[in-house]
Amino acid sequence: MARQYNVKSYTRTIDGVEKTIRCYTTKTRNGWCQHATMWYGEVFFTGRSSYVNRPWESFDYETAISNMIDKLPKASREVYHKEFVDNYGKELHEECEKSVERFKTIHNSLSPKAKEFFKENVPLIENETQMKAVEGAMLLASVLRV
Protein backbone atom coordinates (compact mmCIF):
# COMPACT_ATOMS: atom_id res chain seq x y z
CA MET A 1 0.00 0.00 0.00
CA ALA A 2 1.23 3.50 -0.85
CA ARG A 3 2.27 5.82 1.97
CA GLN A 4 -0.62 7.87 3.33
CA TYR A 5 -0.18 11.55 4.12
CA ASN A 6 -2.33 14.59 4.91
CA VAL A 7 -4.63 12.35 6.98
CA LYS A 8 -7.80 14.10 8.14
CA SER A 9 -11.02 12.98 9.77
CA TYR A 10 -14.43 14.59 9.38
CA THR A 11 -16.95 13.76 12.10
CA ARG A 12 -20.64 14.65 12.07
CA THR A 13 -23.63 13.42 14.08
CA ILE A 14 -26.33 11.82 11.94
CA ASP A 15 -29.52 10.51 13.54
CA GLY A 16 -27.85 10.71 16.96
CA VAL A 17 -24.90 8.58 15.86
CA GLU A 18 -21.41 10.00 15.44
CA LYS A 19 -20.05 9.16 11.98
CA THR A 20 -16.46 9.71 10.91
CA ILE A 21 -15.03 9.79 7.41
CA ARG A 22 -11.27 9.23 7.37
CA CYS A 23 -9.44 10.82 4.46
CA TYR A 24 -5.88 10.59 3.24
CA THR A 25 -3.74 11.23 0.18
CA THR A 26 -1.38 8.89 -1.69
CA LYS A 27 1.08 9.68 -4.46
CA THR A 28 0.56 8.27 -7.94
CA ARG A 29 2.90 8.11 -10.92
CA ASN A 30 1.49 11.34 -12.39
CA GLY A 31 0.04 13.19 -9.40
CA TRP A 32 -1.88 12.14 -6.32
CA CYS A 33 -5.05 10.42 -5.23
CA GLN A 34 -7.37 11.46 -2.40
CA HIS A 35 -9.22 8.72 -0.52
CA ALA A 36 -12.26 8.83 1.78
CA THR A 37 -13.29 5.84 3.92
CA MET A 38 -16.11 5.15 6.37
CA TRP A 39 -17.81 2.26 8.14
CA TYR A 40 -21.54 2.20 7.45
CA GLY A 41 -23.00 -0.51 9.64
CA GLU A 42 -20.96 -3.62 8.82
CA VAL A 43 -19.85 -2.38 5.41
CA PHE A 44 -16.67 -0.38 4.67
CA PHE A 45 -17.22 2.27 1.99
CA THR A 46 -14.47 4.05 0.07
CA GLY A 47 -14.29 6.87 -2.43
CA ARG A 48 -11.40 8.42 -4.26
CA SER A 49 -10.43 11.11 -6.70
CA SER A 50 -7.22 11.37 -8.70
CA TYR A 51 -5.44 14.59 -9.60
CA VAL A 52 -2.55 15.76 -11.73
CA ASN A 53 -3.06 19.44 -10.86
CA ARG A 54 -4.48 21.31 -7.87
CA PRO A 55 -8.23 20.66 -7.40
CA TRP A 56 -10.75 23.44 -6.95
CA GLU A 57 -12.76 22.25 -3.97
CA SER A 58 -14.48 24.06 -1.11
CA PHE A 59 -12.51 21.98 1.39
CA ASP A 60 -9.92 19.19 1.39
CA TYR A 61 -11.28 15.86 0.17
CA GLU A 62 -14.66 17.23 -0.93
CA THR A 63 -14.69 15.20 -4.17
CA ALA A 64 -13.44 11.98 -2.55
CA ILE A 65 -16.08 12.30 0.18
CA SER A 66 -18.81 12.93 -2.40
CA ASN A 67 -17.67 9.91 -4.42
CA MET A 68 -17.80 7.74 -1.29
CA ILE A 69 -21.25 9.04 -0.30
CA ASP A 70 -22.53 8.20 -3.80
CA LYS A 71 -21.81 4.53 -2.99
CA LEU A 72 -23.95 4.50 0.17
CA PRO A 73 -27.46 3.06 0.15
CA LYS A 74 -29.74 5.42 -1.77
CA ALA A 75 -31.86 6.27 1.30
CA SER A 76 -28.83 7.64 3.17
CA ARG A 77 -27.07 9.58 0.43
CA GLU A 78 -28.97 12.86 0.79
CA VAL A 79 -28.54 13.22 4.56
CA TYR A 80 -24.84 12.27 4.43
CA HIS A 81 -24.19 14.63 1.55
CA LYS A 82 -25.99 17.44 3.36
CA GLU A 83 -24.02 16.90 6.60
CA PHE A 84 -20.57 16.09 5.25
CA VAL A 85 -20.46 18.23 2.13
CA ASP A 86 -23.04 21.04 2.21
CA ASN A 87 -23.11 21.93 5.92
CA TYR A 88 -19.41 21.30 6.49
CA GLY A 89 -18.46 23.39 3.46
CA LYS A 90 -20.75 26.21 4.64
CA GLU A 91 -19.20 26.14 8.14
CA LEU A 92 -15.69 26.30 6.67
CA HIS A 93 -16.64 29.24 4.45
CA GLU A 94 -18.07 31.08 7.47
CA GLU A 95 -14.84 30.43 9.44
CA CYS A 96 -12.82 31.67 6.48
CA GLU A 97 -14.86 34.88 6.26
CA LYS A 98 -14.25 35.51 9.98
CA SER A 99 -10.52 34.92 9.50
CA VAL A 100 -10.39 37.37 6.61
CA GLU A 101 -12.25 40.01 8.63
CA ARG A 102 -9.87 39.49 11.59
CA PHE A 103 -6.92 39.78 9.19
CA LYS A 104 -8.32 43.06 7.78
CA THR A 105 -8.91 44.48 11.27
CA ILE A 106 -5.34 43.73 12.33
CA HIS A 107 -3.98 45.14 9.05
CA ASN A 108 -6.01 48.33 9.49
CA SER A 109 -4.55 48.81 12.99
CA LEU A 110 -0.98 48.89 11.65
CA SER A 111 1.04 52.04 11.23
CA PRO A 112 1.68 53.18 7.64
CA LYS A 113 5.34 52.15 8.07
CA ALA A 114 4.35 48.62 9.18
CA LYS A 115 1.83 48.28 6.33
CA GLU A 116 4.55 49.19 3.85
CA PHE A 117 6.93 46.67 5.46
CA PHE A 118 4.43 43.83 5.14
CA LYS A 119 3.51 44.85 1.59
CA GLU A 120 7.16 44.71 0.52
CA ASN A 121 8.27 41.64 2.47
CA VAL A 122 5.39 39.18 2.55
CA PRO A 123 5.05 36.97 -0.53
CA LEU A 124 1.69 35.79 -1.85
CA ILE A 125 -0.24 34.04 0.92
CA GLU A 126 -1.38 30.69 -0.45
CA ASN A 127 -2.89 28.86 2.52
CA GLU A 128 -4.33 29.20 6.01
CA THR A 129 -1.05 28.36 7.77
CA GLN A 130 0.75 31.16 5.96
CA MET A 131 -2.12 33.55 6.68
CA LYS A 132 -1.98 32.74 10.41
CA ALA A 133 1.79 33.31 10.48
CA VAL A 134 1.47 36.72 8.81
CA GLU A 135 -1.52 37.56 11.00
CA GLY A 136 0.56 36.80 14.11
CA ALA A 137 3.42 38.97 12.88
CA MET A 138 1.03 41.83 12.07
CA LEU A 139 -0.61 41.51 15.48
CA LEU A 140 2.79 41.71 17.15
CA ALA A 141 3.72 44.75 15.06
CA SER A 142 0.39 46.35 15.96
CA VAL A 143 0.85 45.76 19.69
CA LEU A 144 4.45 46.98 19.62
CA ARG A 145 3.37 50.01 17.53
CA VAL A 146 6.16 49.36 15.04
TORPA-4810 file (N, C-alpha, C, O; in nm, 3 decimals):
<nodes>
NODE_1_0.084_-0.118_0.000_0.000_0.000_0.000_0.088_0.125_0.000_0.191_0.130_0.068_M
NODE_2_0.048_0.224_-0.075_0.123_0.350_-0.085_0.118_0.425_0.049_0.023_0.410_0.126_A
NODE_3_0.221_0.504_0.074_0.227_0.582_0.197_0.114_0.684_0.201_0.089_0.754_0.103_R
NODE_4_0.048_0.692_0.315_-0.062_0.787_0.333_-0.008_0.914_0.398_0.074_0.908_0.490_Q
NODE_5_-0.054_1.028_0.351_-0.018_1.155_0.412_-0.138_1.249_0.409_-0.239_1.221_0.345_Y
NODE_6_-0.125_1.361_0.479_-0.233_1.459_0.491_-0.362_1.392_0.541_-0.470_1.415_0.486_N
NODE_7_-0.349_1.309_0.644_-0.463_1.235_0.698_-0.553_1.332_0.775_-0.505_1.408_0.859_V
NODE_8_-0.681_1.327_0.745_-0.780_1.410_0.814_-0.905_1.327_0.841_-0.936_1.234_0.767_K
NODE_9_-0.975_1.363_0.947_-1.102_1.298_0.977_-1.210_1.403_0.986_-1.189_1.512_1.040_S
NODE_10_-1.326_1.371_0.934_-1.443_1.459_0.938_-1.551_1.385_1.015_-1.594_1.278_0.973_Y
NODE_11_-1.595_1.442_1.125_-1.695_1.376_1.210_-1.820_1.462_1.217_-1.813_1.583_1.240_T
NODE_12_-1.933_1.399_1.199_-2.064_1.465_1.207_-2.158_1.370_1.281_-2.135_1.249_1.282_R
NODE_13_-2.262_1.424_1.342_-2.363_1.342_1.408_-2.484_1.333_1.315_-2.542_1.433_1.275_T
NODE_14_-2.520_1.208_1.282_-2.633_1.182_1.194_-2.727_1.087_1.265_-2.689_0.977_1.304_I
NODE_15_-2.852_1.131_1.283_-2.952_1.051_1.354_-2.902_1.008_1.492_-2.926_0.895_1.534_D
NODE_16_-2.833_1.098_1.561_-2.785_1.071_1.696_-2.662_0.983_1.703_-2.617_0.949_1.813_G
NODE_17_-2.607_0.945_1.590_-2.490_0.858_1.586_-2.373_0.935_1.526_-2.386_0.996_1.420_V
NODE_18_-2.259_0.931_1.594_-2.141_1.000_1.544_-2.080_0.918_1.430_-2.049_0.800_1.447_E
NODE_19_-2.063_0.981_1.315_-2.005_0.916_1.198_-1.877_0.989_1.161_-1.872_1.112_1.162_K
NODE_20_-1.774_0.913_1.127_-1.646_0.971_1.091_-1.602_0.921_0.955_-1.603_0.800_0.928_T
NODE_21_-1.563_1.014_0.870_-1.503_0.979_0.741_-1.354_1.009_0.755_-1.314_1.121_0.786_I
NODE_22_-1.273_0.908_0.731_-1.127_0.923_0.737_-1.077_0.944_0.595_-1.109_0.868_0.504_R
NODE_23_-0.996_1.048_0.579_-0.944_1.082_0.446_-0.792_1.085_0.450_-0.732_1.115_0.552_C
NODE_24_-0.732_1.054_0.336_-0.588_1.059_0.324_-0.550_1.071_0.177_-0.633_1.051_0.088_Y
NODE_25_-0.425_1.105_0.153_-0.374_1.123_0.018_-0.260_1.024_-0.005_-0.183_0.994_0.086_T
NODE_26_-0.251_0.972_-0.129_-0.138_0.889_-0.169_-0.083_0.945_-0.300_-0.155_1.007_-0.378_T
NODE_27_0.046_0.923_-0.321_0.108_0.968_-0.446_0.081_0.865_-0.555_0.073_0.745_-0.529_K
NODE_28_0.068_0.914_-0.678_0.056_0.827_-0.794_0.170_0.861_-0.889_0.247_0.954_-0.863_T
NODE_29_0.182_0.788_-0.996_0.290_0.811_-1.092_0.285_0.953_-1.149_0.389_1.016_-1.169_R
NODE_30_0.163_1.004_-1.175_0.149_1.134_-1.239_0.094_1.245_-1.150_0.079_1.358_-1.197_N
NODE_31_0.063_1.217_-1.027_0.004_1.319_-0.940_-0.024_1.263_-0.803_0.066_1.213_-0.736_G
NODE_32_-0.151_1.270_-0.761_-0.188_1.214_-0.632_-0.333_1.172_-0.634_-0.410_1.208_-0.724_W
NODE_33_-0.369_1.094_-0.534_-0.505_1.042_-0.523_-0.555_1.069_-0.381_-0.485_1.042_-0.284_C
NODE_34_-0.675_1.122_-0.370_-0.737_1.146_-0.240_-0.837_1.034_-0.214_-0.913_0.996_-0.303_Q
NODE_35_-0.836_0.983_-0.091_-0.922_0.872_-0.052_-1.012_0.913_0.065_-0.970_0.990_0.151_H
NODE_36_-1.134_0.863_0.067_-1.226_0.883_0.178_-1.280_0.745_0.216_-1.320_0.668_0.128_A
NODE_37_-1.283_0.715_0.345_-1.329_0.584_0.392_-1.422_0.601_0.512_-1.406_0.693_0.591_T
NODE_38_-1.519_0.510_0.524_-1.611_0.515_0.637_-1.680_0.380_0.656_-1.714_0.312_0.560_M
NODE_39_-1.698_0.343_0.783_-1.781_0.226_0.814_-1.926_0.270_0.815_-1.961_0.371_0.877_W
NODE_40_-2.010_0.195_0.747_-2.154_0.220_0.745_-2.217_0.088_0.785_-2.233_-0.002_0.703_Y
NODE_41_-2.253_0.078_0.913_-2.300_-0.051_0.964_-2.183_-0.149_0.961_-2.078_-0.122_1.019_G
NODE_42_-2.200_-0.260_0.893_-2.096_-0.362_0.882_-2.018_-0.352_0.752_-1.934_-0.436_0.723_E
NODE_43_-2.046_-0.250_0.673_-1.985_-0.238_0.541_-1.886_-0.120_0.540_-1.915_-0.014_0.595_V
NODE_44_-1.771_-0.140_0.478_-1.667_-0.038_0.467_-1.678_0.027_0.330_-1.659_-0.039_0.228_F
NODE_45_-1.708_0.155_0.326_-1.722_0.227_0.199_-1.598_0.312_0.173_-1.538_0.366_0.266_F
NODE_46_-1.561_0.323_0.046_-1.447_0.405_0.007_-1.483_0.490_-0.114_-1.570_0.454_-0.193_T
NODE_47_-1.416_0.600_-0.125_-1.429_0.687_-0.243_-1.293_0.745_-0.270_-1.210_0.754_-0.180_G
NODE_48_-1.269_0.784_-0.393_-1.140_0.842_-0.426_-1.153_0.938_-0.543_-1.250_0.936_-0.618_R
NODE_49_-1.052_1.021_-0.555_-1.043_1.111_-0.670_-0.895_1.129_-0.700_-0.814_1.146_-0.610_S
NODE_50_-0.862_1.125_-0.827_-0.722_1.137_-0.870_-0.698_1.273_-0.933_-0.784_1.328_-1.001_S
NODE_51_-0.577_1.327_-0.909_-0.544_1.459_-0.960_-0.404_1.462_-1.019_-0.316_1.389_-0.976_Y
NODE_52_-0.386_1.546_-1.118_-0.255_1.576_-1.173_-0.220_1.720_-1.135_-0.103_1.754_-1.121_V
NODE_53_-0.323_1.803_-1.118_-0.306_1.944_-1.086_-0.389_1.974_-0.961_-0.465_1.889_-0.915_N
NODE_54_-0.376_2.092_-0.907_-0.448_2.131_-0.787_-0.600_2.131_-0.812_-0.646_2.189_-0.910_R
NODE_55_-0.678_2.066_-0.722_-0.823_2.066_-0.740_-0.885_2.196_-0.689_-0.828_2.265_-0.604_P
NODE_56_-1.000_2.228_-0.742_-1.075_2.344_-0.695_-1.193_2.292_-0.614_-1.300_2.264_-0.669_W
NODE_57_-1.173_2.278_-0.485_-1.276_2.225_-0.397_-1.300_2.326_-0.285_-1.215_2.410_-0.256_E
NODE_58_-1.418_2.317_-0.224_-1.448_2.406_-0.111_-1.364_2.371_0.010_-1.327_2.459_0.088_S
NODE_59_-1.334_2.243_0.028_-1.251_2.198_0.139_-1.178_2.071_0.097_-1.217_2.005_0.001_F
NODE_60_-1.071_2.039_0.171_-0.992_1.919_0.139_-1.080_1.795_0.135_-1.162_1.774_0.223_D
NODE_61_-1.062_1.716_0.033_-1.128_1.586_0.017_-1.276_1.594_-0.020_-1.346_1.493_-0.013_Y
NODE_62_-1.324_1.708_-0.058_-1.466_1.723_-0.093_-1.509_1.623_-0.201_-1.613_1.559_-0.187_E
NODE_63_-1.431_1.611_-0.307_-1.469_1.520_-0.417_-1.461_1.375_-0.374_-1.550_1.296_-0.407_T
NODE_64_-1.357_1.337_-0.302_-1.344_1.198_-0.255_-1.458_1.162_-0.162_-1.512_1.051_-0.169_A
NODE_65_-1.496_1.254_-0.074_-1.608_1.230_0.018_-1.738_1.215_-0.061_-1.816_1.125_-0.034_I
NODE_66_-1.760_1.303_-0.157_-1.881_1.293_-0.240_-1.886_1.161_-0.316_-1.991_1.098_-0.324_S
NODE_67_-1.772_1.118_-0.370_-1.767_0.991_-0.442_-1.798_0.873_-0.350_-1.864_0.778_-0.391_N
NODE_68_-1.751_0.880_-0.225_-1.780_0.774_-0.129_-1.929_0.775_-0.092_-1.992_0.669_-0.085_M
NODE_69_-1.984_0.892_-0.068_-2.125_0.904_-0.030_-2.214_0.851_-0.142_-2.319_0.792_-0.115_I
NODE_70_-2.174_0.871_-0.266_-2.253_0.820_-0.380_-2.263_0.668_-0.381_-2.349_0.613_-0.450_D
NODE_71_-2.177_0.600_-0.307_-2.181_0.453_-0.299_-2.267_0.402_-0.184_-2.295_0.282_-0.176_K
NODE_72_-2.310_0.491_-0.095_-2.395_0.450_0.017_-2.532_0.408_-0.032_-2.570_0.438_-0.146_L
NODE_73_-2.608_0.338_0.053_-2.746_0.306_0.015_-2.822_0.434_-0.021_-2.804_0.538_0.043_P
NODE_74_-2.905_0.425_-0.122_-2.974_0.542_-0.177_-3.046_0.625_-0.070_-3.045_0.748_-0.076_K
NODE_75_-3.109_0.557_0.026_-3.186_0.627_0.130_-3.099_0.716_0.219_-3.151_0.810_0.279_A
NODE_76_-2.971_0.688_0.228_-2.883_0.764_0.317_-2.803_0.873_0.247_-2.749_0.963_0.312_S
NODE_77_-2.795_0.867_0.117_-2.707_0.958_0.043_-2.736_1.105_0.071_-2.643_1.183_0.096_R
NODE_78_-2.862_1.144_0.066_-2.897_1.286_0.079_-2.855_1.342_0.214_-2.795_1.449_0.221_E
NODE_79_-2.886_1.270_0.323_-2.854_1.322_0.456_-2.703_1.326_0.478_-2.653_1.420_0.541_V
NODE_80_-2.629_1.227_0.429_-2.484_1.227_0.443_-2.420_1.337_0.360_-2.327_1.403_0.404_Y
NODE_81_-2.472_1.356_0.240_-2.419_1.463_0.155_-2.445_1.599_0.219_-2.358_1.686_0.219_H
NODE_82_-2.565_1.616_0.273_-2.599_1.744_0.336_-2.506_1.771_0.455_-2.455_1.882_0.469_K
NODE_83_-2.485_1.670_0.541_-2.402_1.690_0.660_-2.254_1.704_0.628_-2.188_1.798_0.675_E
NODE_84_-2.201_1.612_0.548_-2.057_1.609_0.525_-2.008_1.703_0.417_-1.892_1.745_0.420_F
NODE_85_-2.092_1.738_0.322_-2.046_1.823_0.213_-2.108_1.963_0.225_-2.035_2.062_0.237_V
NODE_86_-2.239_1.973_0.221_-2.304_2.104_0.221_-2.282_2.180_0.351_-2.229_2.291_0.349_D
NODE_87_-2.322_2.122_0.464_-2.311_2.193_0.592_-2.166_2.216_0.632_-2.131_2.324_0.681_N
NODE_88_-2.081_2.114_0.613_-1.941_2.130_0.649_-1.875_2.239_0.564_-1.802_2.323_0.616_Y
NODE_89_-1.901_2.236_0.434_-1.846_2.339_0.346_-1.892_2.478_0.386_-1.814_2.573_0.385_G
NODE_90_-2.020_2.491_0.422_-2.075_2.621_0.464_-2.006_2.668_0.592_-1.969_2.785_0.602_K
NODE_91_-1.987_2.577_0.689_-1.920_2.614_0.814_-1.776_2.660_0.788_-1.731_2.758_0.847_E
NODE_92_-1.706_2.590_0.699_-1.569_2.630_0.667_-1.564_2.766_0.600_-1.475_2.846_0.628_L
NODE_93_-1.659_2.793_0.512_-1.664_2.924_0.445_-1.691_3.035_0.547_-1.632_3.142_0.539_H
NODE_94_-1.779_3.009_0.644_-1.807_3.108_0.747_-1.682_3.134_0.832_-1.651_3.249_0.863_E
NODE_95_-1.609_3.027_0.869_-1.484_3.043_0.944_-1.382_3.124_0.864_-1.312_3.209_0.918_E
NODE_96_-1.376_3.096_0.736_-1.282_3.167_0.648_-1.316_3.316_0.642_-1.227_3.400_0.648_C
NODE_97_-1.445_3.347_0.630_-1.486_3.488_0.626_-1.448_3.559_0.755_-1.403_3.674_0.752_E
NODE_98_-1.464_3.492_0.869_-1.425_3.551_0.998_-1.275_3.575_1.003_-1.229_3.678_1.053_K
NODE_99_-1.198_3.478_0.952_-1.052_3.492_0.950_-1.009_3.610_0.865_-0.920_3.686_0.903_S
NODE_100_-1.072_3.626_0.750_-1.039_3.737_0.661_-1.073_3.870_0.728_-0.996_3.966_0.719_V
NODE_101_-1.187_3.877_0.794_-1.225_4.001_0.863_-1.127_4.032_0.976_-1.089_4.148_0.995_E
NODE_102_-1.085_3.929_1.051_-0.987_3.949_1.159_-0.856_3.998_1.099_-0.792_4.089_1.153_R
NODE_103_-0.815_3.939_0.988_-0.692_3.978_0.919_-0.700_4.126_0.877_-0.605_4.202_0.897_F
NODE_104_-0.813_4.166_0.820_-0.832_4.306_0.778_-0.826_4.400_0.897_-0.764_4.507_0.889_K
NODE_105_-0.889_4.363_1.007_-0.891_4.448_1.127_-0.749_4.470_1.179_-0.711_4.582_1.211_T
NODE_106_-0.672_4.361_1.186_-0.534_4.373_1.233_-0.454_4.460_1.136_-0.377_4.547_1.179_I
NODE_107_-0.471_4.436_1.006_-0.398_4.514_0.905_-0.432_4.663_0.917_-0.344_4.748_0.908_H
NODE_108_-0.558_4.693_0.938_-0.601_4.833_0.949_-0.545_4.901_1.074_-0.537_5.024_1.078_N
NODE_109_-0.508_4.822_1.175_-0.455_4.881_1.299_-0.304_4.910_1.289_-0.246_4.970_1.380_S
NODE_110_-0.242_4.868_1.181_-0.098_4.889_1.165_-0.065_5.033_1.128_-0.146_5.105_1.069_L
NODE_111_0.055_5.073_1.163_0.104_5.204_1.123_0.133_5.200_0.973_0.152_5.092_0.917_S
NODE_112_0.135_5.316_0.907_0.168_5.318_0.764_0.304_5.252_0.735_0.320_5.184_0.634_P
NODE_113_0.401_5.273_0.824_0.534_5.215_0.807_0.526_5.061_0.812_0.588_4.993_0.730_K
NODE_114_0.450_5.008_0.905_0.435_4.862_0.918_0.360_4.805_0.798_0.396_4.698_0.748_A
NODE_115_0.257_4.875_0.752_0.183_4.828_0.633_0.276_4.818_0.513_0.271_4.722_0.437_K
NODE_116_0.360_4.919_0.497_0.455_4.919_0.385_0.554_4.803_0.399_0.588_4.737_0.301_E
NODE_117_0.600_4.779_0.523_0.693_4.667_0.546_0.631_4.534_0.504_0.693_4.455_0.433_F
NODE_118_0.508_4.509_0.548_0.443_4.383_0.514_0.414_4.373_0.364_0.426_4.266_0.304_F
NODE_119_0.377_4.484_0.304_0.351_4.485_0.159_0.476_4.447_0.081_0.468_4.373_-0.017_K
NODE_120_0.592_4.496_0.123_0.716_4.471_0.052_0.780_4.336_0.083_0.853_4.282_0.000_E
NODE_121_0.752_4.281_0.202_0.827_4.164_0.247_0.748_4.034_0.259_0.807_3.929_0.283_N
NODE_122_0.618_4.040_0.245_0.539_3.918_0.255_0.501_3.872_0.115_0.437_3.945_0.040_V
NODE_123_0.542_3.748_0.080_0.505_3.697_-0.053_0.355_3.664_-0.057_0.284_3.681_0.043_P
NODE_124_0.309_3.618_-0.169_0.169_3.579_-0.185_0.132_3.476_-0.080_0.202_3.376_-0.063_L
NODE_125_0.024_3.499_-0.009_-0.024_3.404_0.092_-0.111_3.302_0.020_-0.210_3.337_-0.043_I
NODE_126_-0.072_3.174_0.031_-0.138_3.069_-0.045_-0.223_2.974_0.038_-0.300_2.896_-0.018_E
NODE_127_-0.209_2.978_0.172_-0.289_2.886_0.252_-0.312_2.943_0.392_-0.259_3.048_0.428_N
NODE_128_-0.393_2.873_0.468_-0.433_2.920_0.601_-0.314_2.929_0.696_-0.307_3.022_0.777_E
NODE_129_-0.222_2.835_0.689_-0.105_2.836_0.777_-0.022_2.961_0.753_0.022_3.025_0.849_T
NODE_130_-0.001_2.995_0.628_0.075_3.116_0.596_0.000_3.240_0.644_0.060_3.334_0.696_Q
NODE_131_-0.133_3.241_0.626_-0.212_3.355_0.668_-0.202_3.374_0.819_-0.189_3.487_0.867_M
NODE_132_-0.207_3.264_0.895_-0.198_3.274_1.041_-0.061_3.325_1.084_-0.051_3.401_1.181_K
NODE_133_0.045_3.284_1.015_0.179_3.331_1.048_0.191_3.482_1.025_0.243_3.554_1.110_A
NODE_134_0.142_3.528_0.911_0.147_3.672_0.881_0.056_3.749_0.977_0.091_3.857_1.024_V
NODE_135_-0.061_3.692_1.006_-0.152_3.756_1.100_-0.085_3.774_1.236_-0.099_3.879_1.298_E
NODE_136_-0.014_3.672_1.283_0.056_3.680_1.411_0.163_3.788_1.409_0.178_3.864_1.505_G
NODE_137_0.238_3.794_1.300_0.342_3.897_1.288_0.281_4.037_1.284_0.333_4.130_1.346_A
NODE_138_0.170_4.051_1.213_0.103_4.183_1.207_0.048_4.221_1.343_0.055_4.337_1.383_M
NODE_139_-0.007_4.124_1.415_-0.061_4.151_1.548_0.051_4.198_1.641_0.033_4.292_1.718_L
NODE_140_0.164_4.131_1.633_0.279_4.171_1.715_0.323_4.313_1.678_0.349_4.395_1.766_L
NODE_141_0.333_4.341_1.550_0.372_4.475_1.506_0.272_4.580_1.553_0.309_4.691_1.591_A
NODE_142_0.143_4.543_1.551_0.039_4.635_1.596_0.051_4.664_1.745_0.040_4.779_1.788_S
NODE_143_0.074_4.559_1.823_0.085_4.576_1.969_0.210_4.655_2.005_0.208_4.739_2.095_V
NODE_144_0.318_4.628_1.934_0.445_4.698_1.962_0.448_4.838_1.900_0.542_4.915_1.924_L
NODE_145_0.346_4.872_1.820_0.337_5.001_1.753_0.459_5.029_1.666_0.515_5.138_1.667_R
NODE_146_0.498_4.926_1.591_0.616_4.936_1.504_0.580_5.012_1.379_0.664_5.032_1.292_V
</nodes>
